[in-house]
Amino acid sequence: MCSSDLDWPAARATFVRASATMLAVGALWLATGLTVGPFVLLGTAIMTSLFSTFDDPARFMGNVFGGQALGVAGALACQWLVWPWVDGEPARVAAMVPFVLLAPLFLSHRRTQPFGFDYAMVSLLLLQPDRAPSVDVVGSVLGALSVTTAPAIGWLSYRLLFPVDAGRRVDGLVAMMLHDAADMAMRADGTVREGAATHRRIWRQRLYHRMLRLVRWAEKAGEPRATVGAGAFALLEIAQAMLALADLAGRPEGTGAVRAARLLRARIGAATRQPEMLARSLA
């Protein structure tokens, strides 16, 4: 993969979001000295980094929080209401089976399906049959809260620091496509040089790929497919004309067509800053 094919703005936003959130949680842990601090920090690191590539990570954090809250409730119910009546590890394992089997029930229904995986993970994480049931209610509640705090922090992070949704991803793709066109206009020339054809092929493939992603994200954002498609194909036509202009601009000086081609290439290179001038030049 070419380095310019990477989504550097989104990567920077993810880095800043995750770093700032983890620093804040870590500072709070150091200031309060809570024993659950490491678990909260670990969960926060996962929530603010791994799920940043999802379509709508803030909305997904809500599903994670709901599933983990149900898992905590199931684990505490088993520990407090059932395990005190049984003795020994085999009996505790048998007693926790009905609570674990609730996960397939959650996964089998459309409304509760988003909660099923996190319910199973958290309930199995908190239920440890090799240990005797704890009578420390405060400790159990703090441990349960430490599990559900991470997705809540992740939700706030995605809402407040560089919010991510389908509409913003559409804007980001459009900006990257315009930047690529401007960069190609300033760098591509009509001369035959080593790697020029390869660079053009990579650039064209990247543009096609981003066009498909743009249409996909536009559908998720609720934008008209025809409008987005028309804009993407217009940019593709400009890109094809730009490559032809590069060949023309590379010819020797002396004709008005060469000077016009070079002027238009310069206007394409400044398209993101001076779109009106580009429109007049194309006309």
Number of C-alpha atoms within 10 A of each C-alpha: 7 9 7 11 16 11 12 12 11 16 13 12 16 22 14 14 21 24 15 15 20 20 12 13 21 18 13 14 17 11 9 10 10 12 13 16 18 14 15 24 23 15 20 24 18 15 25 28 15 12 17 22 13 13 15 17 23 26 15 18 22 17 19 25 22 20 27 27 22 21 32 29 16 23 25 19 14 21 24 15 10 14 22 14 11 13 11 12 15 11 13 24 15 13 18 22 11 12 19 19 11 15 23 14 12 19 16 11 11 8 9 15 16 18 22 24 17 21 30 24 16 22 25 18 13 18 22 16 19 11 10 14 18 12 11 8 11 9 13 17 12 13 17 21 16 19 24 22 19 24 26 17 21 30 21 14 21 24 15 12 15 15 15 22 19 20 15 15 19 22 13 16 17 19 13 20 20 20 17 20 25 21 14 21 24 17 12 20 22 15 13 10 8 8 9 14 12 10 13 14 12 14 19 17 12 17 22 16 12 18 22 13 15 24 20 15 23 22 16 15 15 10 15 11 14 10 11 20 16 11 13 21 13 12 18 18 11 15 22 12 12 22 18 14 23 23 16 19 23 16 15 9 10 8 9 9 14 19 16 15 20 20 16 23 27 15 24 29 22 20 19 15 11 12 13 11 15 20 13 10 15 10 6
